[in-house]
Amino acid sequence: MSLFVGCEKENEGEPEKTPDNIGSANINSNDYGDYFLYGSGTGWLNHNWLDEDVADMLVGKPSRGQTWEGVGVNSLRLKLHESFVEAWGFDNKVNTFKYYCTDLNTKHNVIFIGEDPCDRHRDGNSGTFKNLYEPVWVENENGITVNERNYYAWYVYNLVIRYKDYVTFWEIFNEPDQTGSDCGWNQNSDCSWWKKDPSPSELIWWRAPIQSYIRMLRISYEVIKSVDPDAFVCVGGLGYPSFLDAILRYTDNPDGGKVTERYPQKGGAWFDCLSFHCYPMYYLTNNRHSDAAAEALINLQSEFEEVLRKYGYGGEYPAKEVIVTETNVPNKQIGESIGSPEAQRNYLVKAAILGQKNRIRGIYPYCPWDEVEQNANGWEYDYMGFYKPLPDTPTGGNLRVNDSGIAWRTVSNTLRERKYDPAETAKLALPSTIEGGAFHSSRSNDYVYVLWAKTSRDLNETASATYSFPTAITGNRLTLTSWNGTRSETNGRSITLSGSPVFIQCN
C-alpha cells in the first residue's frame, strides 16, 4: 500500500488514507438534543486569579473563602492554544477542565483551538500551521494513526484524547474572517467575498488562503471524530456569511479549491455546527434598543442559514447545529452606539429567548467583567461584563455584579431545565407589540411564559402593553419573576408588560 510521506504536490493525484469510521458531515448528523446553554467566555485577568476562581465566579461556588452566587453560567467557552501546550504540556489543564465538569457541573463546554501555533510550527507570518498538507494519517504496525509530521493534526489529536470528556463543541480558530476591509460585507465591492476568495491580506487573524482554513476544518473533523464521534466540530465564530459561502464553495485543494480525487469534498463536509459572533451595535442606526438588537442577532443567523441552505444543508445534507460564542451590547453608551445597563440586560435575556425559538443551542456573551470603570474613557468592548472590574485578587474585595449578570442568572436559573415549546407559544396568540415564548419542564410538567412589550424607540428601553392570557392557558393566579429575580403574585389573568422580560407561571 502506498503511504503519503512527502509534500502535497508529490501526491496530489492520490486520495488520502483515513480510518473507516469517520465519514463526513454530509453523511453523518450529530443532533444536539439537550437544554439551552447559558454560557460565558472565561477571560484572563492576572496570575492571582486561577482559572478555577473565574469559573467559580461565573457558575457560583465558594472559592478561597468567598461565597459567590454566580451569574447563572452553566457552560464555558475555553481555549488551549498550541503555544501554551507546547510550553506547559498537554496535560496541564486536564484537572482544571475536570473541575469545571465535576465540581461545577458545567455542560457541553466549548473550546476554540488552532490559534497561536508555537514558533517552530507556525507557517511564516500566517495565523496557521506548517505542514497542513502533510498526510493526516499514516499506516504502521499499529494500524492507521495520526501523522506526527502534520503538526496541526498531532496537536488536535493530543487535545481530544485528553479533553474529550469535558468538551462537546470544538471551535476551529476564532474569527478567521476578521477583516479591516469592506470585502466581507459589501456585495458591491470589487473584492467582495461573494465574488472572489478572501485574500490572506484581508484576513487580520488568519493571513492565509481560504483553502487552508478548509484544510484545518478537514483535519479537525477527521481527528476529532476518530476519537469522539459525538463531538461537534464548529467553524470558528464567523462574522460574515460571505466567508461561510467561500468555505462551502471550495475544497481544501490548494489549487484553487478544485474538486479532485484527493479533494472530493467541499468545506461543508468538515463541520457539523455553525458558530457565529454578533455585536448588534454594528447593525443599528436610529433603532438603538434591545428588541432591534435581538432581531439583529436572529437576522444574522438567518443570513448564515440561507447560505447553508443554498449548498444543500437542511435538505440534501444534514442541517448544521448553531451556537453563538460571542455577542453583547455595552452597558454604557460610547459615541453613537447603543449602550446602557437596561439595554444590555434586556438584550441578553431577549437574545436567549429568541435564540431558543430559532434553534440556537447556546449563547456565550462577551465577556465576564468590564475592563474599566464607568467613569473611565473606554470603548464599547470594555463595558460588556457580567461584573464590574474585578479586584486584583479573588480575596481583594467584593464582586460587583452588573444588571446583565443578575439578568443572566435569572433567565438561566428559571429556564435552564426547560425547553421552548412552539405549540404552547402559539396558544398565547401574541400581538405584534408583544414578544415571548413558552418553556416546558418535563420534570414538573408545567410551563414558564416569558413575555415583554417590544421596545421601538431609539435609545429608549421604555415600552408598555397589556396582555391577557387566553382561555387555552389554564390558571387564575400569576406568579411573576422580574429580571432581577424579584417575585410577586397577582390574581386574575391580565398583566401590564414593560420592555424588560418577565417570567410568568399560571397557577
C-alpha positions in Angstrom: 0.0 0.0 0.0 1.3 3.4 -0.9 1.8 5.8 2.0 1.9 9.6 1.8 5.1 10.8 3.3 6.1 13.7 1.1 4.7 17.2 0.4 1.4 17.8 -1.2 2.4 18.2 -4.8 4.2 14.9 -4.9 0.9 13.1 -4.1 -1.8 15.4 -5.4 -3.4 12.7 -7.6 -3.9 10.1 -4.8 -6.7 10.1 -2.2 -5.7 10.4 1.4 -6.0 7.3 3.6 -8.4 7.7 6.5 -9.8 5.4 9.2 -13.0 3.7 8.1 -15.3 5.1 10.8 -15.0 8.9 10.1 -17.2 9.7 7.1 -18.2 13.3 6.8 -20.8 15.9 7.9 -22.5 15.4 4.5 -23.5 11.9 5.7 -23.4 11.9 9.5 -25.6 14.0 11.6 -25.0 14.9 15.2 -28.1 16.4 16.8 -28.0 18.4 19.9 -31.0 17.4 22.0 -30.1 18.8 25.4 -31.1 22.0 27.1 -30.1 25.5 26.1 -26.7 26.6 27.2 -26.3 29.9 29.2 -22.6 30.3 28.6 -19.7 32.7 29.0 -16.1 33.0 28.0 -13.6 32.9 30.8 -11.1 35.6 30.0 -7.8 36.2 31.9 -7.1 38.9 34.4 -3.8 38.2 36.1 -1.9 35.4 37.8 -3.7 35.9 41.1 -6.9 34.6 39.6 -6.8 30.9 38.8 -9.0 29.5 36.0 -11.0 27.8 38.7 -11.6 31.1 40.5 -13.0 32.7 37.4 -15.3 29.7 36.8 -16.5 29.7 40.4 -17.4 33.4 40.0 -19.4 32.7 36.8 -21.1 29.5 37.8 -21.4 30.1 41.5 -19.4 28.4 44.3 -17.5 29.3 47.4 -13.8 30.0 46.4 -10.9 30.9 48.7 -13.2 31.9 51.5 -15.6 33.8 49.2 -19.2 32.9 48.7 -20.1 33.6 45.1 -23.6 33.3 43.9 -22.5 33.3 40.3 -24.3 34.7 37.2 -26.1 31.6 36.0 -23.4 30.3 33.7 -23.7 26.6 33.0 -21.3 26.2 30.1 -17.9 27.7 29.4 -16.1 28.8 26.3 -12.4 27.9 26.8 -9.2 27.8 24.7 -6.0 25.8 24.6 -3.5 27.2 22.0 -0.6 25.1 20.8 1.9 27.6 22.0 0.5 27.1 25.5 0.5 23.3 25.5 4.0 23.3 23.8 5.3 25.3 26.8 3.3 23.7 29.6 2.3 20.3 28.3 -0.9 18.8 27.0 -1.9 17.6 30.5 -1.6 21.0 32.1 -5.3 21.8 32.2 -6.8 18.3 32.5 -7.6 18.7 36.2 -9.0 22.2 35.6 -11.3 21.0 32.9 -12.4 18.1 35.1 -13.1 20.6 37.9 -15.4 22.6 35.6 -17.5 19.5 34.8 -17.4 17.5 38.1 -17.3 20.2 40.7 -19.2 23.0 38.9 -21.4 20.7 36.8 -20.9 22.7 33.6 -22.4 21.2 30.5 -21.2 20.9 26.9 -18.3 23.2 27.1 -16.9 24.9 24.0 -13.2 25.1 23.3 -11.6 27.1 20.5 -8.4 25.7 19.1 -5.9 26.3 16.3 -4.8 29.8 17.1 -1.2 30.8 18.1 1.0 27.9 16.9 4.3 27.7 18.6 7.1 29.5 16.6 8.6 26.3 15.1 5.2 25.1 13.9 3.9 28.4 12.5 3.7 28.8 8.8 5.6 32.0 8.2 3.7 35.1 9.2 0.3 33.5 8.8 -2.0 32.5 11.6 -1.8 28.8 10.8 0.5 25.8 10.9 3.3 24.5 8.8 2.7 21.1 7.2 -1.1 21.3 7.0 -0.9 19.4 3.7 1.2 16.6 5.1 -1.0 13.4 5.2 -3.2 13.4 8.3 -2.9 9.6 8.7 -0.1 7.1 8.3 -0.1 3.4 8.5 2.3 1.5 10.6 2.5 -1.7 12.8 -0.3 -0.2 15.0 -2.6 0.4 12.1 -3.7 3.8 10.8 -2.5 6.6 13.2 -2.2 10.3 13.2 0.8 11.6 11.4 3.2 13.5 13.8 4.6 15.4 10.9 1.3 17.1 10.4 1.7 19.5 13.3 -1.9 20.6 13.5 -3.3 17.1 13.3 -0.9 16.0 16.1 -1.9 18.9 18.3 -5.6 18.3 17.8 -5.2 14.6 18.5 -3.4 15.2 21.7 -6.0 17.6 22.9 -9.0 15.5 22.0 -7.7 12.3 23.7 -7.2 14.2 26.9 -10.2 16.7 27.0 -13.0 14.9 25.1 -14.9 14.1 28.4 -15.0 17.8 29.2 -15.7 19.4 25.8 -18.7 19.0 23.4 -18.1 21.8 20.8 -14.7 22.2 19.2 -14.5 25.6 17.6 -11.8 25.8 14.9 -9.9 29.1 15.2 -11.5 32.3 16.5 -12.9 34.7 13.9 -10.8 33.5 10.9 -12.9 36.0 8.8 -12.0 39.1 10.9 -11.1 41.8 8.4 -10.4 45.6 8.3 -11.8 45.9 4.8 -15.4 46.0 3.5 -14.8 42.8 1.4 -16.8 40.7 3.8 -20.0 42.7 3.9 -20.1 45.0 0.8 -21.5 43.0 -2.1 -20.8 45.9 -4.4 -17.1 46.0 -3.6 -14.7 44.6 -6.3 -13.2 42.5 -3.5 -16.5 41.1 -2.2 -16.1 37.6 -0.9 -19.3 36.6 -2.5 -17.4 37.0 -5.8 -13.8 36.1 -5.0 -11.7 34.3 -2.5 -10.9 36.2 0.7 -7.2 37.1 0.3 -4.7 36.5 3.1 -4.0 40.2 3.3 -7.7 40.9 4.0 -7.8 38.4 6.9 -6.4 40.0 10.0 -6.0 36.9 12.2 -5.8 34.1 9.6 -3.5 35.6 7.0 -3.7 32.6 4.7 -5.8 31.3 1.8 -9.4 30.2 2.5 -8.4 26.7 1.2 -6.0 26.2 4.1 -8.8 27.1 6.6 -10.9 24.4 4.9 -7.9 22.1 5.3 -7.8 22.9 9.0 -11.6 22.0 9.3 -11.0 18.8 7.5 -8.1 17.8 9.7 -10.1 18.8 12.8 -13.1 16.8 11.7 -11.2 13.6 10.9 -9.1 13.6 14.0 -11.8 14.7 16.5 -14.4 12.3 15.1 -11.9 9.4 15.1 -11.7 9.8 18.9 -15.1 11.2 19.8 -17.8 10.7 17.2 -20.4 12.5 19.3 -18.4 15.8 19.4 -19.4 18.8 17.3 -16.8 20.4 15.0 -17.6 24.1 14.5 -16.5 26.8 12.2 -14.8 29.4 14.4 -17.0 32.2 15.4 -17.7 33.7 11.9 -19.0 37.2 11.4 -19.6 37.3 7.6 -22.0 35.0 5.7 -19.8 35.6 2.6 -16.9 33.8 4.3 -19.2 30.9 5.0 -20.1 30.9 1.3 -16.4 30.6 0.4 -16.0 27.7 2.8 -18.9 25.9 1.2 -18.0 26.5 -2.4 -14.4 25.2 -2.2 -12.5 22.1 -1.2 -9.2 22.1 0.8 -7.3 21.7 -2.5 -4.5 24.4 -2.5 -5.0 24.6 -6.3 -8.0 27.0 -6.1 -10.2 24.7 -4.0 -10.9 22.4 -7.0 -12.7 19.1 -6.6 -10.3 16.2 -7.4 -10.0 12.6 -6.3 -7.8 13.6 -3.4 -10.0 16.6 -2.5 -13.5 15.2 -3.1 -15.5 17.2 -0.5 -16.1 20.9 -0.2 -15.9 22.7 3.2 -19.4 21.9 4.5 -18.4 18.2 4.8 -16.0 19.1 7.6 -18.1 20.7 10.3 -21.4 20.0 11.8 -22.0 23.2 13.8 -22.1 26.8 12.8 -20.6 29.1 15.5 -21.0 32.8 14.8 -20.4 36.1 16.5 -22.8 39.1 16.5 -22.3 42.6 18.1 -25.7 44.2 17.3 -24.4 47.8 17.7 -22.9 47.5 14.2 -26.4 46.8 12.7 -28.4 49.6 14.4 -28.8 53.2 13.3 -31.9 55.0 14.5 -33.3 51.9 16.2 -30.9 51.5 19.1 -32.9 49.5 21.5 -32.9 45.9 22.8 -35.6 44.4 20.6 -33.8 45.7 17.5 -30.5 44.3 18.9 -32.1 40.9 19.5 -33.6 41.0 16.0 -30.2 41.8 14.5 -28.8 38.6 16.1 -31.6 36.5 14.6 -31.3 38.2 11.2 -27.6 37.4 11.0 -28.3 33.8 11.9 -30.9 33.7 9.1 -28.3 35.1 6.6 -25.9 32.3 7.6 -28.6 29.6 7.4 -29.6 30.9 4.0 -26.1 30.3 2.8 -26.2 26.8 4.3 -29.5 26.0 2.5 -28.0 27.3 -0.8 -25.5 24.5 -0.6 -28.0 21.8 0.5 -27.6 21.8 4.3 -31.0 21.1 5.9 -32.1 19.5 2.6 -29.8 17.2 0.6 -27.4 17.1 3.6 -28.0 17.2 7.4 -28.7 20.6 8.9 -26.0 22.2 11.0 -26.4 23.0 14.7 -25.9 26.6 15.7 -24.2 28.3 18.7 -23.3 31.9 19.4 -19.9 32.2 21.1 -19.7 36.0 21.3 -22.4 38.6 21.5 -23.3 41.6 23.6 -24.1 45.3 23.7 -22.3 47.7 26.1 -23.7 48.9 29.4 -22.5 52.4 28.6 -23.1 54.5 25.5 -19.9 55.1 23.6 -20.3 57.6 20.8 -23.4 56.8 18.7 -23.7 53.2 19.8 -26.5 51.6 21.8 -25.4 51.3 25.4 -26.9 51.3 28.9 -27.4 48.9 31.8 -31.1 48.4 30.8 -30.3 47.8 27.1 -27.6 45.3 28.0 -29.7 43.2 30.4 -32.7 43.3 28.2 -30.7 42.3 25.1 -29.2 39.3 26.7 -32.4 37.9 28.0 -34.2 38.6 24.8 -31.4 37.0 22.8 -31.6 33.9 24.9 -35.4 33.7 24.4 -35.3 34.4 20.6 -32.3 32.1 20.3 -34.2 29.2 21.6 -37.2 30.0 19.4 -34.8 29.8 16.4 -32.7 26.7 17.2 -29.7 28.4 18.6 -28.3 25.8 21.2 -26.3 28.1 23.4 -25.2 31.7 23.7 -21.8 32.8 25.3 -21.9 36.5 26.0 -18.7 38.6 25.8 -17.3 39.0 28.4 -17.1 38.1 32.2 -16.2 41.5 33.5 -15.9 45.1 32.5 -12.4 46.1 31.7 -12.7 49.7 33.1 -14.9 51.6 35.5 -17.9 53.5 34.2 -16.3 56.9 34.7 -13.2 55.9 32.6 -12.7 56.5 28.9 -13.1 53.1 27.4 -14.5 51.7 24.2 -17.6 49.5 23.6 -15.9 46.2 24.5 -14.7 47.5 27.8 -18.3 47.6 29.1 -19.7 44.2 28.3 -19.1 42.3 31.5 -21.4 40.4 33.8 -19.3 42.1 36.6 -17.7 45.5 37.1 -13.9 45.5 37.0 -12.6 42.8 39.4 -10.3 43.3 42.3 -6.7 42.4 41.8 -7.1 39.1 43.8 -10.1 36.9 44.4 -9.9 37.9 48.1 -9.3 41.6 47.4 -12.8 42.8 47.7 -16.5 42.2 46.9 -17.6 41.3 43.4 -19.9 43.9 41.9 -22.4 42.3 39.7 -23.8 44.3 36.7 -27.5 44.2 35.9 -26.6 42.0 33.0 -25.1 39.4 35.3 -28.2 39.4 37.5 -30.5 39.1 34.5 -28.4 36.2 33.0 -28.6 34.4 36.4 -32.4 34.9 36.5 -33.1 33.6 33.0 -30.7 30.7 33.5 -32.0 29.7 36.9 -35.6 29.9 35.7 -35.3 28.2 32.3 -32.1 26.0 32.3 -34.1 22.7 32.6 -36.9 23.8 30.3 -37.3 23.6 26.6 -39.0 26.0 24.2 -42.5 24.8 23.2 -43.7 26.2 19.9 -47.2 24.7 20.2 -47.8 26.2 23.6 -46.3 29.5 22.4 -48.8 29.6 19.6 -51.6 29.3 22.1 -50.5 32.6 23.6 -51.6 34.4 20.3 -49.2 37.2 21.0 -50.0 40.5 19.3 -47.3 42.3 17.2 -46.4 44.6 20.2 -45.5 41.7 22.5 -42.8 39.1 22.2 -42.0 36.0 24.2 -42.4 32.2 24.4 -43.5 29.2 26.5 -40.9 26.9 28.1 -41.9 23.4 29.3 -40.4 21.3 32.2 -40.7 17.6 31.7 -39.9 17.1 35.3 -42.7 19.2 36.8 -44.9 19.1 33.6 -45.6 22.8 33.7 -44.8 26.0 31.8 -43.0 29.2 32.4 -44.1 32.0 30.0 -41.6 34.8 29.2 -43.2 38.0 27.9 -42.3 41.6 27.3 -43.6 44.7 25.5 -41.4 45.3 22.4 -39.3 48.3 22.5 -39.4 50.6 19.5 -37.9 54.0 20.3 -34.3 55.0 19.6 -32.1 54.8 22.7 -35.1 54.0 24.9 -35.9 50.8 26.7 -39.4 52.0 27.8 -42.4 50.1 26.4 -45.8 49.1 27.7 -48.5 46.7 26.7 -51.4 44.9 28.5 -51.7 41.2 27.9 -54.5 38.8 29.0 -53.9 35.1 28.9 -56.3 33.3 26.6 -58.6 30.5 27.8 -56.3 27.9 26.2 -53.9 28.7 29.1 -55.2 27.5 32.4 -54.8 29.2 35.8 -56.3 32.2 37.6 -53.3 33.4 39.6 -50.0 34.6 38.1 -46.6 34.3 39.8 -44.2 36.8 38.3 -40.4 36.9 38.4 -38.7 40.0 37.2 -35.3 40.3 35.5 -33.6 40.6 38.9 -35.3 37.6 40.5 -37.9 39.6 42.5 -41.1 37.6 42.7 -44.7 38.7 43.1 -48.2 37.3 42.6 -51.4 38.7 41.2 -54.9 37.4 40.9 -56.6 37.3 37.5 -55.2 36.7 34.0 -54.1 40.1 32.8 -50.7 41.8 33.2 -49.1 45.0 32.2 -45.8 44.4 30.5 -42.7 46.6 30.1 -39.7 46.5 27.9 -38.0 44.1 30.3 -38.9 40.4 30.1 -40.9 38.9 32.9 -41.2 35.2 33.8 -44.7 34.1 34.5 -46.3 30.9 35.9 -50.1 30.4 35.8 -51.4 28.7 38.8 
